[in-house]
Amino acid sequence: MKVVSLVPSITEALFDLGLTENEVIGRTKFCIHPKEKVKNVPRIGGTKNINIDKIRALQPDLILANKEENIKEQVEALMNDFKVMVTNVETIEDNYYLLKNLGKTFHKEDKAQVFNLKIYEILNQAKINSNIKVAYLIWKNPYMTIGSDTFIHKILSEIGFENIFKNRTRYPEIQTEDLAEADVIMLSSEPFPFKEKHIEELKEFYPEKKIMIVDGEAFSWYGTHIAKCGDYFEELIAEMNLFKHKFH
């Protein structure tokens, strides 16, 4: 089966499940994992500006899209000519079924189950031993954060963080003063590439707070990615437990 993936984390999952470059025949420019395999797969634009003619030329049997990451009109245009599977992953359970469905679709059920079990194992072990209020920023100018109906929120909650914007939905814009309640401000490495200088800017307002850059992929890439983040979460939690111990 020839497949085009319009979703970076799903492209990674397909290769993790054992598909090859002969089966994954198209991807977006943001599909960067696994590096050594995606480099041989033709690009069909970005997640929000798909090149429909390029996809037509590839003649895939199946296109994998996502409700949040792709543009509805572009996906609907593809549906006129191709079989399109539209995914929507907001919870850990959604992710479980995403992998289960991919496993079923590509006859890789056993591999999908191995990844699902690994993800549950990692999330069960990754627990902070006290409540830490967090603000997780994904964008700057304006600052944007995450509401409770996002996958990132679910991962944070699973680990034991309390999202101070849990009463909001999707990706609300916020002001610097809205961060006052947070113990920790996390600056995600993507989609906005936060750097050290951005920590310094916020430190001027909040010298007392812990402000840190976190691996955006570990929190936002659904599919198989979390199965590889065990060490990362372990280190993060050790750092948080130390921080909490020091300040309380």
C-alpha positions, -999 to +999 in steps of 0.1 A: +000+000+000+014+034-010+008+061+015+013+099+018+015+113+053+006+149+059+015+147+096+051+146+110+045+124+140+024+099+119+053+097+094+076+088+122+051+062+135+048+046+101+085+040+099+086+028+135+059+003+127+081-011+099+070+006+067+096+014+042+103+042+017+086+020-010+053+024+010+056+059+024+059+078-009+051+113+002+056+135+033+056+172+044+088+192+049+082+190+087+083+152+086+119+150+099+120+116+118+135+091+112+161+112+095+179+085+075+146+073+061+125+104+054+153+120+034+145+095+005+107+104+006+095+131-017+081+163+000+046+175-009+048+209+008+041+219+044+014+207+068-007+238+061+001+243+024+000+209+007+009+207-030-021+188-043-006+184-078+024+167-063+002+143-044-019+135-075+013+127-094+023+102-066-011+084-069-012+071-033-036+044-021-041+062+012-034+097+026-031+103+063-041+137+076-049+153+110-078+175+120-056+200+138-024+200+117-039+202+082-063+227+065-098+213+062-103+226+026-071+211+014-079+177+029-114+178+014-100+186-020-079+154-017-109+134-006-124+139-041-098+117-057-082+097-029-089+076+002-081+099+032-079+089+068-083+120+091-069+115+126-077+136+157-055+130+188-063+149+219-059+123+246-036+094+255-065+071+247-069+087+212-032+080+207-037+043+217-064+040+190-044+058+165-016+033+168-040+004+169-057+016+137-024+022+119-013-013+130-045-028+116-043-008+083-008-018+076-008-053+092+016-043+119-007-050+149+020-066+171+044-037+166+017-011+173+008-030+206+045-030+217+046+008+212+013+013+230+025-007+260+058+011+261+040+045+261+017+035+290+048+022+309+067+055+304+037+076+314+030+054+345+066+058+357+069+095+349+053+111+380+063+142+399+059+137+436+041+170+443+018+194+425+037+219+403+018+247+385+030+251+350+025+274+320+036+259+287+043+284+259+042+274+223+045+308+206+058+343+210+045+377+197+019+371+209+026+345+236+004+315+231-002+286+255-023+254+256-058+248+269-072+216+284-084+201+251-049+196+237-026+166+236+002+186+253-021+193+283-029+156+286+008+147+287+015+174+313-014+163+335-003+126+332+031+135+346+015+155+374+018+191+363-011+215+368-017+236+337-026+271+350-046+276+317-067+244+321-099+265+320-091+276+285-093+257+253-071+252+222-042+276+220-051+309+236-031+341+234-019+354+267+000+383+283+032+382+303+012+391+335-011+361+330+019+338+340+020+351+376+005+319+390+029+295+375+058+279+395+074+268+363+072+284+328+081+259+300+091+273+267+086+247+240+113+241+214+086+240+187+065+253+169+082+286+180+119+279+185+124+294+220+160+300+230+180+311+261+174+348+253+137+343+257+143+329+291+162+360+300+133+382+288+108+365+310+133+364+340+131+402+340+094+399+349+097+368+370+131+365+385+119+339+411+103+315+387+119+284+371+118+292+334+131+264+311+132+252+275+115+219+270+115+194+241+083+202+222+084+169+204+082+150+238+050+167+246+032+173+213+043+144+190+016+117+193+021+084+176+051+064+186+073+093+198+066+092+235+079+056+235+114+071+230+111+098+256+115+077+288+149+091+296+139+126+288+108+125+311+129+108+339+155+137+338+127+163+337+110+148+367+142+145+387+148+182+380+113+191+390+114+171+422+147+189+431+132+222+423+101+216+444+123+204+473+144+235+471+116+260+471+092+244+495 
